[in-house]
């Protein structure tokens, strides 16, 4: 699980990789920086928040309990 600070750090690193991509003149390096950016964005987008609100909604029942 990730917190908001970790997710923000992933986006920061993705922006940094994008800047390196834009400033690079070597085609191989450009491809590597683009791939690094893609991986950081993937991590950030797939990170699950461990906030109290997120935890409570994930534990909610999806159906009504049986009546006895």
Backbone atoms as SQL, in Angstrom:
CREATE TABLE atoms (id INTEGER PRIMARY KEY, chain TEXT, resi INTEGER, resn TEXT, atom TEXT, x REAL, y REAL, z REAL);
INSERT INTO atoms VALUES
  (1, 'A', 1, 'UNK', 'N', 0.837, -1.179, 0.000),
  (2, 'A', 1, 'UNK', 'CA', 0.000, 0.000, 0.000),
  (3, 'A', 1, 'UNK', 'C', 0.885, 1.247, 0.000),
  (4, 'A', 2, 'UNK', 'N', 0.389, 2.271, -0.611),
  (5, 'A', 2, 'UNK', 'CA', 1.124, 3.532, -0.713),
  (6, 'A', 2, 'UNK', 'C', 0.354, 4.638, -0.019),
  (7, 'A', 3, 'UNK', 'N', 1.073, 5.646, 0.400),
  (8, 'A', 3, 'UNK', 'CA', 0.407, 6.829, 0.921),
  (9, 'A', 3, 'UNK', 'C', 0.527, 7.936, -0.122),
  (10, 'A', 4, 'UNK', 'N', -0.096, 9.060, 0.148),
  (11, 'A', 4, 'UNK', 'CA', -0.114, 10.155, -0.825),
  (12, 'A', 4, 'UNK', 'C', 1.290, 10.669, -1.118),
  (13, 'A', 5, 'UNK', 'N', 2.159, 10.658, -0.120),
  (14, 'A', 5, 'UNK', 'CA', 3.530, 11.128, -0.306),
  (15, 'A', 5, 'UNK', 'C', 4.289, 10.232, -1.281),
  (16, 'A', 6, 'UNK', 'N', 4.095, 8.939, -1.172),
  (17, 'A', 6, 'UNK', 'CA', 4.760, 7.985, -2.061),
  (18, 'A', 6, 'UNK', 'C', 4.266, 8.152, -3.497),
  (19, 'A', 7, 'UNK', 'N', 2.972, 8.334, -3.666),
  (20, 'A', 7, 'UNK', 'CA', 2.403, 8.514, -4.996),
  (21, 'A', 7, 'UNK', 'C', 2.931, 9.801, -5.628),
  (22, 'A', 8, 'UNK', 'N', 2.995, 10.877, -4.823),
  (23, 'A', 8, 'UNK', 'CA', 3.533, 12.142, -5.330),
  (24, 'A', 8, 'UNK', 'C', 4.988, 11.972, -5.753),
  (25, 'A', 9, 'UNK', 'N', 5.745, 11.191, -5.012),
  (26, 'A', 9, 'UNK', 'CA', 7.148, 10.940, -5.362),
  (27, 'A', 9, 'UNK', 'C', 7.256, 10.187, -6.686),
  (28, 'A', 10, 'UNK', 'N', 6.367, 9.260, -6.930),
  (29, 'A', 10, 'UNK', 'CA', 6.365, 8.534, -8.206),
  (30, 'A', 10, 'UNK', 'C', 6.102, 9.483, -9.371),
  (31, 'A', 11, 'UNK', 'N', 5.126, 10.375, -9.198),
  (32, 'A', 11, 'UNK', 'CA', 4.837, 11.351, -10.252),
  (33, 'A', 11, 'UNK', 'C', 6.013, 12.313, -10.453),
  (34, 'A', 12, 'UNK', 'N', 6.686, 12.685, -9.365),
  (35, 'A', 12, 'UNK', 'CA', 7.844, 13.564, -9.480),
  (36, 'A', 12, 'UNK', 'C', 8.944, 12.895, -10.292),
  (37, 'A', 13, 'UNK', 'N', 9.184, 11.629, -10.015),
  (38, 'A', 13, 'UNK', 'CA', 10.217, 10.902, -10.751),
  (39, 'A', 13, 'UNK', 'C', 9.836, 10.726, -12.219),
  (40, 'A', 14, 'UNK', 'N', 8.552, 10.555, -12.488),
  (41, 'A', 14, 'UNK', 'CA', 8.093, 10.451, -13.879),
  (42, 'A', 14, 'UNK', 'C', 8.331, 11.763, -14.620),
  (43, 'A', 15, 'UNK', 'N', 8.048, 12.894, -13.955),
  (44, 'A', 15, 'UNK', 'CA', 8.312, 14.202, -14.575),
  (45, 'A', 15, 'UNK', 'C', 9.807, 14.398, -14.821),
  (46, 'A', 16, 'UNK', 'N', 10.606, 13.947, -13.873),
  (47, 'A', 16, 'UNK', 'CA', 12.063, 14.050, -14.024),
  (48, 'A', 16, 'UNK', 'C', 12.551, 13.235, -15.225),
  (49, 'A', 17, 'UNK', 'N', 12.031, 12.034, -15.380),
  (50, 'A', 17, 'UNK', 'CA', 12.403, 11.198, -16.525),
  (51, 'A', 17, 'UNK', 'C', 11.957, 11.852, -17.833),
  (52, 'A', 18, 'UNK', 'N', 10.800, 12.506, -17.816),
  (53, 'A', 18, 'UNK', 'CA', 10.324, 13.197, -19.014),
  (54, 'A', 18, 'UNK', 'C', 11.254, 14.354, -19.384),
  (55, 'A', 19, 'UNK', 'N', 11.742, 15.070, -18.381),
  (56, 'A', 19, 'UNK', 'CA', 12.679, 16.159, -18.649),
  (57, 'A', 19, 'UNK', 'C', 13.980, 15.632, -19.255),
  (58, 'A', 20, 'UNK', 'N', 14.477, 14.512, -18.713),
  (59, 'A', 20, 'UNK', 'CA', 15.673, 13.907, -19.284),
  (60, 'A', 20, 'UNK', 'C', 15.422, 13.462, -20.726),
  (61, 'A', 21, 'UNK', 'N', 14.227, 12.933, -20.971),
  (62, 'A', 21, 'UNK', 'CA', 13.847, 12.522, -22.321),
  (63, 'A', 21, 'UNK', 'C', 13.899, 13.709, -23.279),
  (64, 'A', 22, 'UNK', 'N', 13.305, 14.812, -22.859),
  (65, 'A', 22, 'UNK', 'CA', 13.249, 15.988, -23.729),
  (66, 'A', 22, 'UNK', 'C', 14.625, 16.602, -23.970),
  (67, 'A', 23, 'UNK', 'N', 15.515, 16.519, -22.994),
  (68, 'A', 23, 'UNK', 'CA', 16.836, 17.130, -23.115),
  (69, 'A', 23, 'UNK', 'C', 17.868, 16.224, -23.778),
  (70, 'A', 24, 'UNK', 'N', 17.551, 14.963, -23.936),
  (71, 'A', 24, 'UNK', 'CA', 18.515, 14.019, -24.504),
  (72, 'A', 24, 'UNK', 'C', 18.514, 14.077, -26.033),
  (73, 'A', 25, 'UNK', 'N', 19.703, 13.893, -26.601),
  (74, 'A', 25, 'UNK', 'CA', 19.818, 13.848, -28.063),
  (75, 'A', 25, 'UNK', 'C', 20.094, 12.431, -28.554),
  (76, 'A', 26, 'UNK', 'N', 20.459, 11.542, -27.654),
  (77, 'A', 26, 'UNK', 'CA', 20.749, 10.153, -28.002),
  (78, 'A', 26, 'UNK', 'C', 19.438, 9.368, -28.087),
  (79, 'A', 27, 'UNK', 'N', 19.143, 8.752, -29.236),
  (80, 'A', 27, 'UNK', 'CA', 17.863, 8.034, -29.389),
  (81, 'A', 27, 'UNK', 'C', 17.704, 6.871, -28.411),
  (82, 'A', 28, 'UNK', 'N', 18.800, 6.181, -28.111),
  (83, 'A', 28, 'UNK', 'CA', 18.715, 5.058, -27.166),
  (84, 'A', 28, 'UNK', 'C', 18.384, 5.575, -25.766),
  (85, 'A', 29, 'UNK', 'N', 19.044, 6.648, -25.359),
  (86, 'A', 29, 'UNK', 'CA', 18.776, 7.233, -24.047),
  (87, 'A', 29, 'UNK', 'C', 17.348, 7.760, -23.975),
  (88, 'A', 30, 'UNK', 'N', 16.866, 8.362, -25.057),
  (89, 'A', 30, 'UNK', 'CA', 15.491, 8.871, -25.083),
  (90, 'A', 30, 'UNK', 'C', 14.500, 7.741, -24.845),
  (91, 'A', 31, 'UNK', 'N', 14.713, 6.605, -25.501),
  (92, 'A', 31, 'UNK', 'CA', 13.823, 5.456, -25.313),
  (93, 'A', 31, 'UNK', 'C', 13.871, 4.953, -23.874),
  (94, 'A', 32, 'UNK', 'N', 15.072, 4.929, -23.288),
  (95, 'A', 32, 'UNK', 'CA', 15.198, 4.465, -21.909),
  (96, 'A', 32, 'UNK', 'C', 14.490, 5.399, -20.941),
  (97, 'A', 33, 'UNK', 'N', 14.642, 6.721, -21.145),
  (98, 'A', 33, 'UNK', 'CA', 13.961, 7.668, -20.264),
  (99, 'A', 33, 'UNK', 'C', 12.450, 7.596, -20.424),
  (100, 'A', 34, 'UNK', 'N', 11.970, 7.366, -21.634),
  (101, 'A', 34, 'UNK', 'CA', 10.528, 7.226, -21.865),
  (102, 'A', 34, 'UNK', 'C', 10.009, 5.974, -21.145),
  (103, 'A', 35, 'UNK', 'N', 10.778, 4.902, -21.196),
  (104, 'A', 35, 'UNK', 'CA', 10.386, 3.664, -20.513),
  (105, 'A', 35, 'UNK', 'C', 10.389, 3.861, -18.998),
  (106, 'A', 36, 'UNK', 'N', 11.373, 4.551, -18.479),
  (107, 'A', 36, 'UNK', 'CA', 11.428, 4.841, -17.043),
  (108, 'A', 36, 'UNK', 'C', 10.211, 5.669, -16.633),
  (109, 'A', 37, 'UNK', 'N', 9.885, 6.667, -17.434),
  (110, 'A', 37, 'UNK', 'CA', 8.714, 7.493, -17.145),
  (111, 'A', 37, 'UNK', 'C', 7.450, 6.639, -17.134),
  (112, 'A', 38, 'UNK', 'N', 7.316, 5.774, -18.111),
  (113, 'A', 38, 'UNK', 'CA', 6.138, 4.911, -18.195),
  (114, 'A', 38, 'UNK', 'C', 6.007, 4.026, -16.953),
  (115, 'A', 39, 'UNK', 'N', 7.140, 3.499, -16.474),
  (116, 'A', 39, 'UNK', 'CA', 7.107, 2.624, -15.292),
  (117, 'A', 39, 'UNK', 'C', 6.721, 3.388, -14.031),
  (118, 'A', 40, 'UNK', 'N', 7.242, 4.603, -13.851),
  (119, 'A', 40, 'UNK', 'CA', 6.874, 5.401, -12.683),
  (120, 'A', 40, 'UNK', 'C', 5.396, 5.755, -12.711),
  (121, 'A', 41, 'UNK', 'N', 4.876, 6.087, -13.891),
  (122, 'A', 41, 'UNK', 'CA', 3.453, 6.400, -13.995),
  (123, 'A', 41, 'UNK', 'C', 2.594, 5.176, -13.701),
  (124, 'A', 42, 'UNK', 'N', 3.039, 4.015, -14.155),
  (125, 'A', 42, 'UNK', 'CA', 2.308, 2.779, -13.884),
  (126, 'A', 42, 'UNK', 'C', 2.248, 2.519, -12.380),
  (127, 'A', 43, 'UNK', 'N', 3.377, 2.689, -11.700),
  (128, 'A', 43, 'UNK', 'CA', 3.414, 2.473, -10.250),
  (129, 'A', 43, 'UNK', 'C', 2.481, 3.449, -9.551),
  (130, 'A', 44, 'UNK', 'N', 2.557, 4.719, -9.920),
  (131, 'A', 44, 'UNK', 'CA', 1.728, 5.731, -9.266),
  (132, 'A', 44, 'UNK', 'C', 0.240, 5.468, -9.477),
  (133, 'A', 45, 'UNK', 'N', -0.130, 5.079, -10.662),
  (134, 'A', 45, 'UNK', 'CA', -1.557, 4.863, -10.962),
  (135, 'A', 45, 'UNK', 'C', -2.107, 3.594, -10.341),
  (136, 'A', 46, 'UNK', 'N', -1.248, 2.619, -10.078),
  (137, 'A', 46, 'UNK', 'CA', -1.714, 1.351, -9.528),
  (138, 'A', 46, 'UNK', 'C', -1.478, 1.212, -8.036),
  (139, 'A', 47, 'UNK', 'N', -1.013, 2.265, -7.412),
  (140, 'A', 47, 'UNK', 'CA', -0.761, 2.257, -5.976),
  (141, 'A', 47, 'UNK', 'C', -2.089, 2.398, -5.240),
  (142, 'A', 48, 'UNK', 'N', -2.295, 1.592, -4.240),
  (143, 'A', 48, 'UNK', 'CA', -3.518, 1.679, -3.458),
  (144, 'A', 48, 'UNK', 'C', -3.255, 2.530, -2.221),
  (145, 'A', 49, 'UNK', 'N', -4.154, 3.439, -1.967),
  (146, 'A', 49, 'UNK', 'CA', -4.001, 4.354, -0.839),
  (147, 'A', 49, 'UNK', 'C', -4.353, 3.627, 0.450),
  (148, 'A', 50, 'UNK', 'N', -3.589, 3.886, 1.506),
  (149, 'A', 50, 'UNK', 'CA', -3.881, 3.235, 2.775),
  (150, 'A', 50, 'UNK', 'C', -4.525, 4.196, 3.769),
  (151, 'A', 51, 'UNK', 'N', -5.228, 5.188, 3.242),
  (152, 'A', 51, 'UNK', 'CA', -5.920, 6.115, 4.122),
  (153, 'A', 51, 'UNK', 'C', -7.069, 5.396, 4.822),
  (154, 'A', 52, 'UNK', 'N', -7.525, 5.958, 5.909),
  (155, 'A', 52, 'UNK', 'CA', -8.608, 5.347, 6.676),
  (156, 'A', 52, 'UNK', 'C', -9.871, 5.217, 5.825),
  (157, 'A', 53, 'UNK', 'N', -10.170, 6.214, 5.012),
  (158, 'A', 53, 'UNK', 'CA', -11.362, 6.170, 4.174),
  (159, 'A', 53, 'UNK', 'C', -11.286, 5.026, 3.169),
  (160, 'A', 54, 'UNK', 'N', -10.132, 4.861, 2.530),
  (161, 'A', 54, 'UNK', 'CA', -9.966, 3.784, 1.559),
  (162, 'A', 54, 'UNK', 'C', -10.066, 2.428, 2.237),
  (163, 'A', 55, 'UNK', 'N', -9.521, 2.318, 3.436),
  (164, 'A', 55, 'UNK', 'CA', -9.566, 1.049, 4.163),
  (165, 'A', 55, 'UNK', 'C', -10.999, 0.688, 4.511),
  (166, 'A', 56, 'UNK', 'N', -11.785, 1.657, 4.981),
  (167, 'A', 56, 'UNK', 'CA', -13.164, 1.387, 5.378),
  (168, 'A', 56, 'UNK', 'C', -14.036, 0.995, 4.193),
  (169, 'A', 57, 'UNK', 'N', -13.863, 1.624, 3.041),
  (170, 'A', 57, 'UNK', 'CA', -14.704, 1.291, 1.897),
  (171, 'A', 57, 'UNK', 'C', -14.355, -0.077, 1.345),
  (172, 'A', 58, 'UNK', 'N', -13.115, -0.506, 1.469),
  (173, 'A', 58, 'UNK', 'CA', -12.747, -1.821, 0.942),
  (174, 'A', 58, 'UNK', 'C', -13.268, -2.946, 1.822),
  (175, 'A', 59, 'UNK', 'N', -13.602, -2.656, 3.077),
  (176, 'A', 59, 'UNK', 'CA', -14.085, -3.683, 3.993),
  (177, 'A', 59, 'UNK', 'C', -15.602, -3.713, 4.075),
  (178, 'A', 60, 'UNK', 'N', -16.259, -2.857, 3.321),
  (179, 'A', 60, 'UNK', 'CA', -17.709, -2.784, 3.339),
  (180, 'A', 60, 'UNK', 'C', -18.312, -4.055, 2.740),
  (181, 'A', 61, 'UNK', 'N', -19.426, -4.496, 3.282),
  (182, 'A', 61, 'UNK', 'CA', -20.099, -5.673, 2.727),
  (183, 'A', 61, 'UNK', 'C', -20.705, -5.339, 1.374),
  (184, 'A', 62, 'UNK', 'N', -20.612, -6.283, 0.462),
  (185, 'A', 62, 'UNK', 'CA', -21.189, -6.074, -0.861),
  (186, 'A', 62, 'UNK', 'C', -22.596, -6.672, -0.962),
  (187, 'A', 63, 'UNK', 'N', -23.034, -7.351, 0.084),
  (188, 'A', 63, 'UNK', 'CA', -24.367, -7.929, 0.092),
  (189, 'A', 63, 'UNK', 'C', -24.942, -7.846, 1.502),
  (190, 'A', 64, 'UNK', 'N', -26.237, -7.997, 1.588),
  (191, 'A', 64, 'UNK', 'CA', -26.893, -7.947, 2.899),
  (192, 'A', 64, 'UNK', 'C', -26.651, -9.268, 3.626),
  (193, 'A', 65, 'UNK', 'N', -26.485, -9.211, 4.935),
  (194, 'A', 65, 'UNK', 'CA', -26.296, -10.460, 5.681),
  (195, 'A', 65, 'UNK', 'C', -27.577, -11.299, 5.671),
  (196, 'A', 66, 'UNK', 'N', -27.411, -12.581, 5.845),
  (197, 'A', 66, 'UNK', 'CA', -28.562, -13.484, 5.853),
  (198, 'A', 66, 'UNK', 'C', -29.427, -13.217, 7.080),
  (199, 'A', 67, 'UNK', 'N', -30.743, -13.318, 6.870),
  (200, 'A', 67, 'UNK', 'CA', -31.672, -13.189, 7.995),
  (201, 'A', 67, 'UNK', 'C', -31.924, -14.575, 8.543),
  (202, 'A', 68, 'UNK', 'N', -31.983, -14.652, 9.855),
  (203, 'A', 68, 'UNK', 'CA', -32.209, -15.966, 10.479),
  (204, 'A', 68, 'UNK', 'C', -33.615, -16.125, 10.944);
